[in-house]
Amino acid sequence: MINRRDFIRLGAVSSLGLVIGIPKLGRAADAVSELHPLIRIGEDGVITLYAQNPEMGQGVKTALPMIIAEELDVGWDTVRVEQADWDPRLDNQFSGGSLSIRLNYAAMRQAGATARAMLLGAASHRLNAPATDLATRNGYVVDDATGTRLGYGELATKAASLPVPADPPLKSEDDFTLVGTSVPDVDLEPMLTGAQQYSFDLQLPGMLYAVVKRCPHGDGQPVSFDATAAKSVPGVVDFHMLKNVDHGGRIILPNCPNFVSGVAVLATSTWAALEGARKLEVEWQMPDDGDDIDELMQQFEQGLDDEALEVRRDGDAVAADTDIDVVYELPYLAHIPMEPMNCTARVDGDAAEVWAPTQNPPMAAEAVATVLRIPQDNVTIHVMRSGGAFGRRYYADFITDTVLLARQFRRPVKVVWPREDDVRHDYFRPGNVQRVRASVRDGRISDWHQKVVSHPREIYLERDGSPAEIYNFEFPAGFVANLLFEYVAVPARIPLGQWRATEHSGNVFVVSSAIDELAHAHGIDTLALWLALIGDEQYVQVREDFRFDASRLRRVVELAAGKSGWGTPLPEGRGRGIAASYNQGAWVAEVAEVTVDNNNVVVDRITCAVDCGRVINPQGARNQVEGGIVEGLSTALHGRITVRDGIVQESNFHDYRFCRMREIPEIDVYFADSADAPRGLGEGPLPPVAPAVTNAIFAATGKRVRELPIRLS
């Protein structure tokens, strides 16, 4: 018997043929034991590529293997794609922050190039010809001098025995034939036919289904329970009390409970567990007090007059008499992915095996090891395709309670969350109140004072001196001569977490709205004020270690404006608004066109221009942009979480609404041509939506919207 590490060290010579992967980033590929398998080539010629980052609808299960296939020189129609499980030897194996492709583009290229070089080496041995005289084409090594063609499958075993090149030559990006072309999502067909397996579909022999009746207050604890009625439900087999305080409370992150305390109902089916949980009577120990959203927002507003943390100061003091002095209010927001939280786990002694739709396998493994008090090496995480995530599945609360139940009952357990729990026990985007005082001189913004008051998500004072709620490098820092950023933290217990574009989704609303207000205060076209603010220089040194490419922001602003017909007349009651941002690596500008009739807002069209560097899969990229716009519009029109006495009041799609089909506008997407390396895309298109729409409402009606969600009456 040999373990997996020994198997790889021995060269992975088996019926699989060639198994190749990438070294850990920053390390030389000087030993086979440092490799992780991402490419498998069978002797039968079957090529399997592994997507290392979790797929949640953003397209990385397709895009990452496309990069490998490009360098490996194989036809896309000849490969199979599978999702990689978590492996501690693989860096950056998470999906979040629009970083999957941005961090791993070079590594995926290297993986494909390494395998291709080894296949050429194997052919060189076979043909007794220098590898430099050989070429690869669509899964074959070709000797043009003799016309010989050798399939990758027949070379795989020999290739696996050769030394792994540390620095294989890469293709010229000018020679790419797959990257940059549109291909369907690799899971599209099974999703359309219903064959796609999500975590919800997974069944294991002897598995129990569990629903946890959770305390309405996230910090409450169960005291006792009466299961008399619940036991009468056919299929209900047992109960177990889960107390967060018994397992460390908030040991993963300060704003992220390991799980919400409650009583689990174990049953032989999902429906039995759900019905049993409905009939279970639980006595709760509730905290003495809890957050109230109205009181919290009042504290935020009062905080505008409090002493603040100075995040950044440039130039002279902002003038006391400014052209605008305005306050904006943004709500707390939930994620509400279509697939609610769920997880399946099996615990055997000091080993745990987990099947989860997680965005963050490393955090999941850490959390499992922590709550079970077992070595992290004994944790296996099978990464399942997620039915949406948007940041919610970045955390591990839906995994930790599952493994505790699996250990307790010594059987595989699947925990299923009702939609109501998914909404009420989310990790929310923080709400905030912001004040902007700003002025224009000589056609350009000269003064900018932005003060943010919020319940802090995380503060990174040790890292770069600024809080996450307003970083010291955020736009328009570096573009305005006299600038002051300030931050006031108001304590609260509402759990906070990653949310699509997180703080940028609020700050871009404030900045783009204030720019529009300044333009109208001076009778300047908003587009002209944007272009004057950006300027003509290619780069702006925002911070010593951050040089902002202003030319790319200018390009998307001009592109969106031009494609939208900016400046052309519109009928009465219609208006256009523009907004732009740089977020998670992408420069994005959007123009919204709206119709307002008797305070009823209809968003007719959104024109979006994006510079995200080289686009791997244009079809997938367009899907990402459209999805971000729809979610941004949904939150602008409807999104708000209400908390009373520490308990979230919303529970499902009826009271936490998402856009209906009839509310979706025409969406036009334009990608700026770029040969730059791929950059982030999943989050960038969301933040400009709300300000583009509210600025368009002002253009149509003269009514200024400074509070979200949008209310005109």
N, C-alpha and C positions, 0 to 999 in steps of 0.2 A: 504494500500500500504506500502511495506517495501523496502528499498534499498538493494543493493547487500551485503553491509557490515553487515546489520542487519540479512539478510538471512543466512549468514555464521555463525554469532554469535549465532543464534538460533539452530544451529546444523545441518543445511542443511538436515532436515528430510522431504523428499518429494518423489515424484514418482521416483526421481533419485536414491533413496536409500542412499548409503554412498558417501559422498564427502570428500576427504582427501587431504591434501597437505603438504607443508613443512613450518616450521617457517622461518622467516628471519634469515639468517646466523648469528650465534653468539648470538641468543636470545633463551630463553627457550620457549618451547611450552606449556605455562601455561594458555593460553586462546584460545578458539576456534576462536575468532576474529583475532588472529594473523596468522591464516592459509590461504593459497591460494590453490584453488582446482587444483590439478594435476591428481587426480584419481577419476573416477566416476564409481560406481558399481550400475547398475540398479537392481531393484527387479526381472527383467527378466533374470538376470545373465550376461547382456552385460557389459563388462568392457571397459571403454574408458580411455586411458592414453594421457596426454598432453605433447607435447614437448615444453619446456619453451623457448628455444633459437631459433632464426630465422634460417630457412633452406635455404641454397643457393647452395646446391650441395655437401656440405661437410659431410653430413650423420648424423647430430645431431638429425634430426627428427626421425631417426631410433634408434640411439645409446642411447640417453638419456632415452627414454621409455623402452629400453631393460634393463637398469639398474634397473628401477623401477619394471619391471615385474619380474626380478630375485629375488628381495627381497620380492615382493608380493606373489611369488610362484604361478604364473599362466603360462599356456602355451602360447607361442607367437602367435600361430594360433587362440587363443581365444580372443585376444584383438583388439580393434580399436585404431588407433593413430590419433590425431588431433593436429594442431598447436595452441599453446596458444597465445592469444592476450596479448598486453602489460598490465601489472598491476604494479603500483608503489610499491606494497608490496613485489614484487619478486626481489630478488637481482640477479645481474650478468645476466640480461636478454639481452645480446647482443652477437653477433657472430663476433669475431675479435681477433687477437693476438693468435690464436690457443688455446683459453681459455675455450671454451664452456664446454667440458667434464672435462678438468683439474680443473676448479673452482667448478664444480657442481657434481662431482662423488659422494662425500660423502652425499650431500644434496639429490640426487636422491635415494641413498640407504636408507636414513632415511625416505623418503616419502613412499617407498614401505614397509619398516619394520613397520612404524607407522600403516598403514592400516592393515597389516597382524596381528599385535598385537591386534588391536581393533576387528577384525573378530574373533580371538581366544577368546577374552573376551565375545563376543556375543554368541559364541557357548558354552562357559563355563556356561553362564546363562541358555541357552536352555537345555543343557544336565545335568546341576547340577553336573558338574565335574570340577576339577581344570584345568585351562588353561595349566598348565605344563604337564598334562596327554594327551593333544591333540596335533595334528600335522596338518600341511597344506601340501596338494599335489595337484598341478595342478588345482587350483581354488576351492578346497574343504577343509573344516576342517574335519579331520578324527579322530575318537576315535577307536584306534586299539583294545582296550579291548572288545568293543561291536560290532565292524564292522560298526558303524554308520558313514555316510558321509553326510555332510551338505554343499550345494553349497553356494558360496559367495553371490549370489543374494538373497537367502532366509535369510541371516544373515545381509544384508546391513543396513536395517532400524534400527535394534537394535544396531548395531555397531556404527551408527552415533550418538546415544544418550549417548554413554559411554565417560568417560574422555579420553582426548588425551594423550597418554604416552609421557613424555618429552624425554626419552632416551630408545627407544625400542631396544631390542637385534637384532644385525645384524647377517646374515649368516656368516659362515666361508667362505672365498673366495675359499677354497679348495672344497667346496660343490657346487660351481656354475655349473649350467647346461646349461644356456642360454648365459650369458656373456662369450665371447671367442669363440663362434660359429658363422659361417657366415650365415647371413640372407639378403635377398634382401632389397633394399630401399623400405620403405613402400609406396612410390609414384611411384614405377617402373611401375606397370601395367597401371595406368592411364596415365603416361607419354608415354608409348609405344602405347597406344590406342588413344592418343589425348584427353583424358578426363580430364587430369590434368588442373586445373584452376590456371592460373597465374594472376597477377594484370592486365596485358594487356587484359585478357578475361572478366574482371568484367564489368557488365552492371547494372546500377541503373535506376529506372523509372525517366524520365525527364532529363536524364544526357546530358550534353553538352561535346563535345570533344574539346580540345584546343591544339594548337601548338604555341609555342612562337618563334617569329622571334627574335633571340637573337643578341645582339651587337657582332660583330666579336671579338672585344677586351673585355675581361672580365670585365674591369673597365669602359667601355664606357656607355653612357646613350642615350636613344632615345630623340630627340627634337620634331619631328613631324612625321606624316606618311600620305601617300596617299593611300586610300583603294579602289580607283575607280576600278582597275582591279580585286582586291580580292573579291569585292562585287558581281562580275559577276559569281563567282563559285557557282553552286547550292549547297545549304546546309550551306553556310557561313551565320551566323546570327549576329555577333557582333565582336567588337575589344576592347582591353583595354591595355593601356600603363602601364608597370610595371617598376618602377625605384627603384633599390636597395637602392639608397641614401635616399629614403623616408621611408625605413624600417630598418635603422640601419647599412647598409653596410656590415660590417664583425663583427657581434655581437656574433656569435657562437664560432668561433675560428679565430685567426688572419689570417691564410692562407686559410680560407674557406669562400668565399662570401655566404651570405644567399641565393642568387640566382643571375643569370646573367640577367641584365636589358634587356628589349626588349618590343615587342608589341605582345600581345596574339591575336590569331585568334580563335574565338569560332564558332563551327559548329555542325551539327547534325551527323557527322561521322568523323572518323579519316582521311579518304582520302580527304574529303572536307577541313578539317583544314590544312592538309599538302599542298594542292594545293593553298589554300588561302594565306598561309604563303609565298609560292614561288612567288606569284604575288604581295605581299604587298611591297610598296616602303617606306623605312624608312630613315629619316635623322638622322644621329648619331652625338653626341658630343664625339669625341675621345680624349683620353689623349694626352698630348703634346709629350710624348715619350713612348716607349715600349721596352720590352726586346727583344734582338736579340741573338739567340743561339750561333752564332759564337763569338760575342763580349763577351758573358757571359763565354764561355769556355776559352777564352783568359784571362779574369779576374781570372778565377779559376787557370789557369797555372801560372799567375803572382803572385797569392796569395801564391804559394809554397815558394816564397822568402820573404813573409811578416812576420811580427811579429805575433805569434800565441798564442792562448789560450793553456796553458799546461793542458792537460786532465789527464795525469798520467806519473810519472817518477819513475822508479825502478833502483836500483843499480848505477853503474858509468855512466858517460856520454857515449853515443854511440860513438864508435870509428870514427874518421874523415875519415879514409880510410877503407871503408867497401867492402865486396865481391860483393854486388850488390847495385846499385843506380838507381832505375827504376821508371817510372811514368806511371800510369794507368788512363784511362779516361772512364767514364761511362755516358750513356745518360739519359735524362729524359724519363720516360716510362708512357704509358697510361694503363688503366685497360681493356677496351673494352670487357665487358661481352656480351654474346650473346643476352640477353634481354636488350635493351636500357632502360634508365631511364624512369619511368612513375609513376603516382600516381593518385588516385581518392580521392576526398574529398567532404564532405557536411558540411556546416556551418549554424547553426541555432541559431541566437542571440549570446550568449556568450558560445556556445557549438560547438565543432568541432569533426567530425568523419572522420577518415582517413583510407584508404585501401592502403597499400604500401609494396613493397618488400624491406623492410629496414633491415639492419644488426643491427641497433642500435635504438630500440624503445624508450629507455629513452631520447636519444638526439632528436629524432623526436618529442616527446611530448614537450620537452623543447622549441624547435624551433617554433612549432606551437603556443604554449602559448605566446611566446615572440613577434612574428610578429603580432598576432591577439590581443595582450594585453588582454588575458583572463586568468583565473586561470587554472593552469595545471591539476587540478582535473577534469576540464570540457573537457579534451581532451581524445578521444578514439582512439587507434591505433590498427587496425586489421592487423596482420602480415601475409603477403602473401608470398608464396614460391617464391624465386628469381631464375631467369634464369641466374645464375652466378653473382658474385659480386667482389671478390678478394680485398675487401677494399673500392671499389667505393661507395657502398651503406651504408657505415658507417656514411655518412654525410646526411644533411637534405635539401640541396638546391632544390632538385627535389620535395620536399614536401612543402616547404614554399611558393613557387609561386602558387602551386595548391590551398592551402587553401585561399590565398588572392583572387584568381579568384572565388572560390566557394562563398566567402563572398560577392564579388562584384555583382555577378549575381544571388545570392540567389537560386541557383540550384546546384545539384551535378555536379562536373566538373572532367573530366579525362584529365590530361595533358600528352601528348605523345611526347617523344623526338625523332627526327630523328637521325639516326646513326651519321650523321655528327656533330650534336650538342654534342652527347655523347662523341665523340673523342676530339673535339675542346675545350669543356668546362669541361674537367675532372679535378680532383685533382691529380696531377702527382707525380710519384716517383721522388725525386730530383736527378738530375745529379750531378756528382762531378769529381774532379781530385784528385788523391792520389799519394803520393811519398813514396816509401819504400827504406830505406837504412838498410841493414842487413848483418850479417857475421856468419860464422860457425867456431867453434873452437873445436877440438877434437871430430868431428863427431856430434856435437850438436849445435843448433842455440844459439849464445852467445850475439848477439846485434840485436836490432830491433827498428828502428825509423820509425813511420808511421805518415804521415801528411795528413790530409783530408782538402780539400777546397771545399766548396759547398754553395749553397743557403739554409739556414737553414730551416728545417721543424718546429721544436720546440726545444727550449733549456731548459733543466731541471736543471739549475744551483742550484735552491733552493732545489731540491729533492735529488740529489746525486752528484752534482758537475761536471757533464759531459753533453755534448751536445748529442742529439739523434743520430747525424751522426757518432759519435764514442764514445760509452760509456766507462767509465774507467775500466770496468770489461771484455771487449771483448777479445776473444782469439787473440793472444797468451799471453795476460797479465797473469802474475803469472807463466808462463812456461819459460820465458826468463830472464836471470839474469839482463841484462842491457836493459831497455826498455823505450821508450818515445813515448807517443801519443800526437799529437797536432792537433788543429783545427782552421781553418780560415773561418769566415763567410763572404760571399759576398751578399749584398742585391739584391733582385729581386722581381718582382711582380707575377711571375708564381704561380698559386695556387698549393699547395702541400697537400698531404694527405696520409692516410694509403694505402699501396700497399703490395701485398703478400710478406711478410718478410722484406719489406721496406729497412732500411739501411743495413740489413744483406745481402740482395741480391747483394749489391755492395761490401761490405767489405769482404765477404767470397771470392768473385772473386779475390780481391787484395791479401788477405792473402794466399790462396791456390796457386795462381799463383806465388807469391814471394817464397814460400817454394819450389816449383818445380824449379824455377830459381836458388835458392841457391844449391839445390841438383845437378843440372847439372853443375853449376860453379865449384863444388868440385868433380865431378865424382862419386857422391853418388847416390845410388838408392833412388828415391823419397819416396817409402814406408819406407825404412830404416830411412830416415831423419824424417819422420812423427812419427815413433815409438820412435825414440830417443827423439824427442821434447816432446811427451806425457809422456814418462817415465813409470816407473813400479809402482809408488805409486798409491793407489786407489784414494786418494783425494789430490787436490791442493788448498790451501787457496788463492784464487785470491784477495779477499777483506775481510775485517773483518767480513762482513755479507754475504759472498758468498763463499761457498766451492764447487769447481768444481769436479765432479766425473770423473776423468780422465780415470778410468778403463772402463767406458762405451764408451768413445770415442775410446779408443784403441780397444775395442771389435768390434765396427762396422767397423773401418778401416781394421782390420784383416779379418773380415767376408767378406767385399766387395772385398778385394784383393784376398782372397782365392777362392771365387765363380767366379770371373772374369777370373781366370787363369793368374793372374799377374806374370810377369817374364817369361812366356812361349813365344816362338818365334812367330812372325807374319810376313806375307809376306811384301815385299817392298811396301811402300806407305801406310802402316797401322800402327797405333800406339795406345797406351793406355795412359790415364791420370787419375790421382786420385785427389780427393778433399774431404774435410770433414768439418763439422761444428757442433756446438751446437746452436740451434736456437729455441726459443719459447718452450723449454722443451724437445726437441727431439735431440738425437745424430744421425747424418746421415753421411754416407760416400758413395761416388759414384765413380765408375770407368767407364769411357767412352772409347769406342773403335771406332775409326774413320778410314775412307779411304779417302785419298786426291789424286785426279787425276787432274792434270793441274789446280790447284787452286780451284777445285770443292770439297767441303767438304761433305761427306756422313757420318752421325753418324749411325754406324751399330748396336751398342748395348750399353745399359747403365745398369750396375749392381748396385743395391742400397741396402744398409744394414741400417736398422733403429732400434734404441732402443727408443721406445716411452712409455715404461712401459707396463702395462697390456693392451692388445688390446681388446676392447669391441666387435667389429664386424670386423673380419679379412677381409671379402669381401669389406666392406666399407672403411677400412683402406688402403687396396691395391689400391682401386679406387683413394683415396686421394693422395697417393704417385705417382701413374702414372700421375694424373692430374697435380701435382706440377712439375714433370719432363718435361711434354710436354710444360707447360707454361714457365718453365725455358729455355728450348731449343728454344722456339719461340722467346723469347727476346734476347737470345744469337745470334741467326742467323739473326733476322730481326728488333728487337725493337729499335725505335728511334723516339722521338718527336722533331720536328723542329719548332722553334718560330722565326717569323720575325715581327718586330715592334709590339711586344706584341700579335701577332695573330698566333695561331697554324696552321700549313700548312697541316698536315695530316687530313683526314676526314672519311676514311672508310677502309674496309679490303684490298682494292686494294693498298693503300699506307701506311697503318699501318698493316703489314702482321702478320698472325699467321701461324704456321706450317700447311702445307697440309698433307694429309694422307700419301703421298709418302715419306715425310720427317720424319715420326715417326719411331724411331728405335725399335728393340727388347728391351723390358724392363723386367728385372728380379728383383724381390723385395724379400728381406729376412728380416723377423722380428726377432730380438734377443729375445730369451725367457726371460721373466721378470715377476716377481710377484709384482713389484713396482706399485704404483698407476698410473692410466692413465695420460699421459702427452700430450703436444701439438703435432699435426701432420700436420695440413693443410699447414703450411709454411715451415717447416724444410727441406723437400726434394727439394725445388726450388733452394736455393743459391749455392749448390755445382755443379749444372749442367754446368754452363758456364765455370768455371775453369777446370773441368774435361775434357770438350771438347777441350778447348784451349791448355791444357797441352798435350792432345793426339795429337793434330795437331803438336805441337813441336816435339813430339816423332816420328811422321811420316815424318816430312819435315825439321825440324830444324828451322822453322819459328816461331817466338814468337809473339803472339797476346796480345797486351796490351790495346786495345781499342775495345769496343763493340758498335754495333754489329760486328760480325766477318767479316773481309774483308781481303782476301789474295792477291788481285791484286790491 
